Amino acid sequence: MKRTSVVVAGILFGITVGTSSATAGTTEMPEVAKKHNCNACHTVEISDKPMPGPAWKDVALKYQKDPLAKVKIVAQISKGGNANGRHGNMPAFSNLDKNELDMIVAFIMGLK
């Protein structure tokens, strides 16, 4: 994804760069992720069980030094698609509101 489209996604979704400390640092999947059945395709930790989506610790590692991480992850969740070619296409979750997206991204980026 080009940087300009990431910035546009940030503007469209009203995203602020940074993470909320509300869920950062915990390894229990937040209720909002459970509500939207994210665990059908994702695990927190890397698992022996094959999953359609990447483990969220892998996502956190991938974006740990990227200042636009939050914008990119929100765009991926909202628009869906294939982020890296390894996994199948993620469906769009455009029904999540800004607070739900912020909670999920803060959780992911808080993983170590």
Secondary structure as UniProt FT lines:
FT   HELIX           3..12
FT   TURN            13..14
FT   TURN            21..25
FT   HELIX           31..35
FT   TURN            36..37
FT   HELIX           38..40
FT   HELIX           56..63
FT   TURN            64..65
FT   TURN            67..68
FT   HELIX           69..79
FT   TURN            94..95
FT   HELIX           98..110
//
